[in-house]
């Protein structure tokens, strides 16, 4: 029995899954600014006492968060949660992945992140050093996706985190009551991977290397690209991650992928080749939406795609960027349509 998922302060679980994954033009929305895109979270972080305005009284969300500001924020969060404070060394700036690691540590989950990292390494996936902490941070909902119209505001894991991005995460963590940490600990206790080999290992190494990259509409590369009318920022949408792993990386099996959207890729196989969730293995493509196993794939029925690690876990691109999610939770199982195995050794 695994812990029930607490109400995380981002969006409903179903809304996370149903993030747009096709290549249809996104709906127009007012453009946000780097400084003020999350004004409510900035105000909340100040009200919670975990962040403070700068000397001139302004918040200045577009400026990099300094190491001294982060140390102060973690100290305030520790006091708020009656926990020992993590005291990072003072540095001019802090990267997104460094910030996430320190916040995970402040929430008392560094041991969980280390166990996740060790599982991925033991499985032969050569995970980047940020893998474990990014899996934990994003399972907790500590990152967020900018609307498609604001994809240019996204940050890479290695970039210096801004005060606005930090405020969003700290406002989330400041609202935690302990159930969120318990959920992450219980859920990730089930993160067990087999030893991979051959095509499956090669494919999953490519996917795992993208952990923490932002979700970007139409995204299929690590950097901006002119493909498909212009990818304004490096990152991935759900089918774009699969496209990168198999098609653009030239792995065996990639030649059988013809369509770019999740629905197109789901519909390229006969019904007899579709996989039930219990039958998937690492490297299989997973499709989600209101479409049922026996139905034809359409853009309305298949709205999301992931890459299986096991029948219990997948890596995918959605509202937390590129991250790892459990497949054993009832709501996600209810949204699973079918899986697809690509040919290859």
KEBA-622327 format. One record per residue (C-alpha): residue number from 1; chain; x, y, z. Coordinates in Angstrom, 3 decimals. Each point is the difference from the previous one (the first is absolute). Layout:
<recs>
REC   num   cadena         px         py         pz
REC   NUM        A          X          Y          Z
...
</recs>
This chain:
<recs>
REC   num   cadena         px         py         pz
REC     1        A      0.000      0.000      0.000
REC     2        A      1.477      3.363     -0.986
REC     3        A     -0.806      3.351      1.533
REC     4        A     -2.831      1.985     -1.527
REC     5        A      1.133      2.964     -2.033
REC     6        A     -0.487      3.213      2.013
REC     7        A     -1.507      3.075     -1.580
REC     8        A      3.105      1.613     -1.454
REC     9        A     -0.177      3.780     -0.430
REC    10        A      0.403      0.039     -3.786
REC    11        A     -2.948     -1.402     -1.960
REC    12        A     -2.120     -3.110      0.048
REC    13        A      1.682     -3.257     -0.941
REC    14        A     -2.182     -0.415     -3.061
REC    15        A      0.816      3.506     -1.203
REC    16        A      3.714     -0.831      0.252
REC    17        A     -0.487     -3.080     -2.176
REC    18        A     -2.118      1.776     -2.578
REC    19        A      2.530      2.749     -0.765
REC    20        A      0.043      0.673     -3.744
REC    21        A      2.201     -2.440     -1.869
REC    22        A     -0.829      0.546     -3.646
REC    23        A      1.220      2.500     -2.548
REC    24        A     -3.201      1.994     -0.413
REC    25        A      0.581      3.722      0.525
REC    26        A     -0.371      0.912      3.706
REC    27        A     -2.731      2.405      1.027
REC    28        A      1.141      3.602      0.251
REC    29        A      0.557      1.317      3.527
REC    30        A      1.306      3.277      1.389
REC    31        A      3.786     -0.024      0.044
REC    32        A      1.528     -0.145      3.457
REC    33        A      3.293      1.530      1.108
REC    34        A      2.993     -1.637      1.612
REC    35        A     -0.461      2.242      3.019
REC    36        A     -3.719     -0.316      0.617
REC    37        A     -1.376     -3.202     -1.512
REC    38        A     -0.746     -1.429      3.469
REC    39        A     -0.950      3.125      1.956
REC    40        A     -2.439     -1.933      2.260
REC    41        A      2.710     -2.486      1.015
REC    42        A      2.453      2.826      0.625
REC    43        A     -2.517      1.626      2.335
REC    44        A     -0.681     -3.346      1.680
REC    45        A      3.707     -0.679      0.563
REC    46        A      0.326      3.416      1.640
REC    47        A     -3.146     -0.556      2.093
REC    48        A      1.315     -3.398      1.106
REC    49        A      3.254      1.674      0.998
REC    50        A      2.177     -2.251     -2.144
REC    51        A      1.083      2.845     -2.307
REC    52        A      0.320      3.742      0.387
REC    53        A      0.022      3.011     -2.348
REC    54        A      3.369      1.519     -0.842
REC    55        A      1.381      3.147      1.575
REC    56        A     -2.001      2.355     -2.221
REC    57        A     -3.250     -1.741      0.918
REC    58        A     -0.463     -1.702     -3.382
REC    59        A     -0.030     -3.752     -0.478
REC    60        A      1.901      0.007     -3.339
REC    61        A     -0.973     -3.488     -1.079
REC    62        A      2.149      0.158     -3.124
REC    63        A      3.252      0.250      1.964
REC    64        A      2.030     -3.107      0.854
REC    65        A     -0.487     -1.359      3.500
REC    66        A      3.253      0.419      1.890
REC    67        A      1.500     -2.629      2.259
REC    68        A     -0.475      2.283      3.004
REC    69        A     -3.673      0.470     -0.844
REC    70        A     -0.434     -3.761     -0.365
REC    71        A      1.653     -0.665      3.353
REC    72        A     -2.362      2.462      1.637
REC    73        A     -3.019     -1.526     -1.760
REC    74        A      0.886     -3.527      1.069
REC    75        A      0.497      1.199      3.550
REC    76        A     -3.442      1.582      0.026
REC    77        A     -1.562     -3.112     -1.533
REC    78        A      1.724     -2.137      2.648
REC    79        A     -1.398      2.189      2.772
REC    80        A     -3.456     -0.147     -1.545
REC    81        A      0.121     -3.795     -0.073
REC    82        A      1.876     -0.425      3.297
REC    83        A      2.850     -1.847     -1.730
REC    84        A      3.796      0.393      0.010
REC    85        A      1.183      2.511     -2.565
REC    86        A      2.104     -0.977     -3.005
REC    87        A      2.799      2.555     -0.276
REC    88        A      1.452      0.060     -3.525
REC    89        A      3.234      1.826     -0.729
REC    90        A     -0.559      3.584     -1.086
REC    91        A      0.500      0.439     -3.752
REC    92        A     -0.852      2.788     -2.461
REC    93        A     -2.755     -2.093     -1.652
REC    94        A     -1.619     -3.432      0.285
REC    95        A     -1.017     -2.224     -2.930
REC    96        A     -3.512     -1.386     -0.317
REC    97        A      1.262     -3.518      0.705
REC    98        A      2.089      1.220      2.940
REC    99        A     -3.010      1.801      1.427
REC   100        A     -2.178     -3.097     -0.419
REC   101        A      2.587     -2.164      1.750
REC   102        A      0.204      2.368      2.960
REC   103        A     -3.764      0.293      0.263
REC   104        A     -0.333     -3.796     -0.072
REC   105        A      2.591     -0.150      2.773
REC   106        A     -1.867      2.611      2.042
REC   107        A     -3.158     -2.094     -0.347
REC   108        A      1.851     -2.985      1.456
REC   109        A      0.052     -2.118     -3.153
REC   110        A      3.658     -0.143     -0.991
REC   111        A      0.171     -3.682      0.912
REC   112        A     -2.915     -0.706     -2.359
REC   113        A      1.756      1.895     -2.804
REC   114        A      3.182     -2.020      0.579
REC   115        A     -1.948     -3.274     -0.168
REC   116        A     -1.625      1.052     -3.289
REC   117        A      3.389      0.985     -1.413
REC   118        A      1.483     -3.340      1.047
REC   119        A     -2.830     -1.953     -1.640
REC   120        A      0.499      1.783     -3.320
REC   121        A      3.767     -0.545      0.146
REC   122        A     -0.389     -3.690      0.905
REC   123        A     -2.374     -0.403     -2.956
REC   124        A      2.764      1.187     -2.343
REC   125        A     -1.631      3.308     -0.942
REC   126        A      3.029      2.226      0.806
REC   127        A     -2.300      2.648      1.545
REC   128        A      1.209      3.598      0.293
REC   129        A      0.877      1.081      3.535
REC   130        A     -3.256      1.953      0.272
REC   131        A     -2.220     -3.000     -0.769
REC   132        A     -0.968     -1.051      3.530
REC   133        A     -0.737      3.453      1.346
REC   134        A     -1.900      1.042     -3.133
REC   135        A     -2.175     -3.121      0.224
REC   136        A     -0.872      0.870      3.610
REC   137        A     -0.468      3.730     -0.592
REC   138        A     -2.304     -0.489     -2.957
REC   139        A     -2.008     -2.776      1.644
REC   140        A     -0.686      2.573      2.737
REC   141        A     -1.122      2.579     -2.561
REC   142        A      2.814      2.453      0.755
REC   143        A      0.375      1.083     -3.637
REC   144        A     -2.593      1.414     -2.376
REC   145        A     -0.520      0.346     -3.729
REC   146        A     -0.379      3.378     -1.662
REC   147        A     -2.860      0.268     -2.525
REC   148        A      0.996     -0.626     -3.614
REC   149        A     -0.088      3.733     -0.724
REC   150        A      2.661      0.476      2.690
REC   151        A      2.319     -2.903     -0.859
REC   152        A      2.881      2.457     -0.381
REC   153        A     -0.136      0.551      3.792
REC   154        A      0.873     -3.621      0.781
REC   155        A      3.310     -0.728      1.717
REC   156        A      2.379     -2.862     -0.685
REC   157        A      1.134     -2.102      2.996
REC   158        A      3.481      1.509     -0.168
REC   159        A     -1.124      3.641     -0.197
REC   160        A      0.025      2.315      2.989
REC   161        A     -3.393     -0.084      1.676
REC   162        A     -1.825      3.316      0.148
REC   163        A     -1.718      1.438      3.040
REC   164        A     -3.353     -0.549     -1.712
REC   165        A      0.668     -3.688     -0.650
REC   166        A      1.287     -0.448      3.544
REC   167        A     -3.069      1.743      1.408
REC   168        A     -2.296     -2.383     -1.838
REC   169        A      1.748     -3.044      1.470
REC   170        A      0.369      1.450      3.493
REC   171        A     -3.666      0.996      0.087
REC   172        A     -0.890     -3.610     -0.830
REC   173        A      2.319     -1.421      2.648
REC   174        A     -1.136      2.571      2.560
REC   175        A     -3.516     -1.443     -0.230
REC   176        A      1.096     -3.604      0.618
REC   177        A     -1.346     -1.637      3.147
REC   178        A      2.139     -3.152     -0.083
REC   179        A     -2.411     -2.158     -2.008
REC   180        A      1.763      0.992     -3.206
REC   181        A      3.338     -1.280      1.261
REC   182        A     -1.664     -3.182      1.260
REC   183        A     -1.578     -0.524     -3.413
REC   184        A      3.328      0.434     -1.788
REC   185        A      1.792     -2.329      2.404
REC   186        A     -2.638     -2.750     -0.262
REC   187        A     -0.373      0.307     -3.762
REC   188        A      3.707      0.022     -0.802
REC   189        A      0.575     -2.986      2.271
REC   190        A     -1.485     -1.870     -2.959
REC   191        A      2.523      1.448     -2.476
REC   192        A      1.743     -3.237     -0.966
REC   193        A      1.539     -0.459     -3.437
REC   194        A      1.379     -3.106     -1.746
REC   195        A      3.400     -0.189     -1.638
REC   196        A     -0.523      1.178     -3.578
REC   197        A      1.918     -1.084     -3.077
REC   198        A      0.161      0.624     -3.736
REC   199        A     -2.520      2.310     -1.676
REC   200        A     -2.019      0.527      3.167
REC   201        A      3.021      1.213      1.947
REC   202        A      1.141      2.265     -2.835
REC   203        A     -3.453      1.566     -0.321
REC   204        A     -0.510      0.526      3.713
REC   205        A      3.456      1.524      0.412
REC   206        A     -0.993      2.676     -2.520
REC   207        A     -3.280      0.658      1.802
REC   208        A      1.488      0.039      3.504
REC   209        A      2.660      2.494     -1.103
REC   210        A     -2.845      2.510     -0.642
REC   211        A     -1.317     -0.074      3.578
REC   212        A     -0.962      3.495      1.119
REC   213        A     -0.164      1.499     -3.493
REC   214        A     -3.017      2.291     -0.416
REC   215        A     -3.278     -0.888     -1.644
REC   216        A     -0.139      1.979     -3.247
REC   217        A     -2.820     -0.118     -2.549
REC   218        A      1.208     -1.838     -3.108
REC   219        A      3.358     -0.577      1.697
REC   220        A      2.272     -2.806     -1.142
REC   221        A      3.532      1.343      0.500
REC   222        A      2.209      1.277      2.799
REC   223        A      0.293      3.437     -1.616
REC   224        A     -2.153      2.336     -2.071
REC   225        A     -0.738     -1.374     -3.459
REC   226        A     -1.580      1.172     -3.227
REC   227        A     -1.757     -3.351     -0.497
REC   228        A     -3.807     -0.104     -0.117
REC   229        A     -0.325      3.752     -0.322
REC   230        A      2.505      0.874      2.704
REC   231        A      0.766     -1.433      3.426
REC   232        A      0.612      3.160      1.995
REC   233        A      1.760     -1.706      2.904
REC   234        A      1.703     -3.306      0.671
REC   235        A     -2.259     -2.580      1.584
REC   236        A     -2.573     -2.640     -0.776
REC   237        A     -3.662     -0.716     -0.322
REC   238        A     -1.167     -3.544      0.695
REC   239        A      0.239     -1.423     -3.512
REC   240        A      3.067      2.143     -0.676
REC   241        A      1.914     -1.857      2.706
REC   242        A     -0.807     -3.329     -1.668
REC   243        A      0.934      1.546     -3.366
REC   244        A      3.388      1.073      1.391
REC   245        A      0.699     -3.338      1.668
REC   246        A     -0.802     -2.212     -2.974
REC   247        A     -0.289      2.019     -3.217
REC   248        A      2.553      2.778      0.274
REC   249        A      2.535     -2.130      1.865
REC   250        A     -0.065     -2.615     -2.753
REC   251        A     -0.678     -3.005      2.208
REC   252        A     -1.266     -3.243     -1.525
REC   253        A     -3.764      0.187     -0.076
REC   254        A     -0.082      3.726     -0.553
REC   255        A     -0.616     -0.547     -3.686
REC   256        A     -3.430     -1.421      0.801
REC   257        A     -1.069      3.296      1.578
REC   258        A     -1.668      2.087     -2.674
REC   259        A     -2.465      2.274      1.756
REC   260        A      1.192      2.734      2.355
REC   261        A     -2.937      0.309      2.416
REC   262        A     -0.932     -2.468      2.722
REC   263        A     -3.209     -0.936     -1.840
REC   264        A      1.835     -0.575     -3.265
REC   265        A      2.621     -2.200      1.656
REC   266        A     -2.696     -1.929      1.871
REC   267        A     -1.928     -0.645     -3.198
REC   268        A      2.890     -1.357     -2.073
REC   269        A     -0.345     -3.557      1.309
REC   270        A     -2.835     -2.487     -0.421
REC   271        A     -2.268     -0.684      2.965
REC   272        A      1.545     -3.462      0.294
REC   273        A      3.398      1.585      0.796
REC   274        A     -1.274      2.249      2.799
REC   275        A      1.351     -0.679      3.489
REC   276        A     -1.860     -0.116      3.286
REC   277        A      1.729      1.857      2.826
REC   278        A      0.903     -3.260      1.738
REC   279        A      1.864     -1.109     -3.120
REC   280        A      2.208      3.040     -0.600
REC   281        A      3.736      0.062      0.607
REC   282        A      2.691      2.639     -0.036
REC   283        A      0.139      2.012     -3.219
REC   284        A     -3.615     -0.612     -1.027
REC   285        A     -2.141      2.988     -0.963
REC   286        A     -3.040      0.660      2.209
REC   287        A     -3.121      1.867     -1.123
REC   288        A     -2.606      1.679      2.191
REC   289        A     -3.350      1.689     -0.344
REC   290        A     -3.696     -0.830     -0.187
REC   291        A      0.648     -2.470     -2.826
REC   292        A     -0.552     -3.639      0.944
REC   293        A      2.075     -3.006     -1.031
REC   294        A     -2.359     -1.056     -2.812
REC   295        A     -0.620      3.472     -1.439
REC   296        A      1.637      1.760     -2.915
REC   297        A      2.700      2.516      0.901
REC   298        A     -1.072      3.614     -0.528
REC   299        A      1.358      3.314      1.252
REC   300        A     -2.942      0.222      2.416
REC   301        A      0.459     -3.511      1.354
REC   302        A      3.798     -0.107      0.357
REC   303        A      1.294      3.137      1.684
REC   304        A      3.206     -1.012      1.784
REC   305        A      3.012     -2.266     -0.453
REC   306        A      2.769     -1.354      2.204
REC   307        A      2.876     -2.467     -0.169
REC   308        A     -0.206     -2.977      2.341
REC   309        A      2.756     -0.770      2.470
REC   310        A     -1.996     -2.937      1.404
REC   311        A     -3.738     -0.786      0.242
REC   312        A      0.082      2.195      3.142
REC   313        A      1.983      3.025     -1.213
REC   314        A      0.422      2.237     -3.033
REC   315        A      2.038      3.003     -1.062
REC   316        A     -1.928      2.661     -1.889
REC   317        A     -0.348      3.713     -0.698
REC   318        A     -2.939      1.831      1.516
REC   319        A     -0.735      2.746      2.538
REC   320        A      3.195     -0.702      1.985
REC   321        A      2.229     -0.044     -3.067
REC   322        A      1.771     -3.315     -0.666
REC   323        A     -0.549     -2.115      3.088
REC   324        A     -0.842     -3.436      1.365
REC   325        A     -3.490     -1.016      1.090
REC   326        A     -1.580     -3.111      1.538
REC   327        A     -2.388     -2.029     -2.114
REC   328        A     -1.604     -1.895      2.877
REC   329        A     -2.248      2.791      1.223
REC   330        A     -3.680     -0.633     -0.835
REC   331        A     -0.623      3.298     -1.807
REC   332        A      2.939     -0.550     -2.341
REC   333        A     -0.936     -3.625     -0.670
REC   334        A     -3.507      1.200     -0.878
REC   335        A      1.491      2.370     -2.607
REC   336        A      2.271     -2.639     -1.575
REC   337        A     -1.120     -0.956     -3.511
REC   338        A      2.664     -2.407     -1.301
REC   339        A      3.712     -0.491     -0.568
REC   340        A      2.189     -0.537     -3.034
REC   341        A      3.265     -1.907     -0.372
REC   342        A      2.366      1.212     -2.704
REC   343        A      1.997     -2.579     -1.964
REC   344        A      3.688     -0.424      0.581
REC   345        A      2.513     -2.155      1.937
</recs>
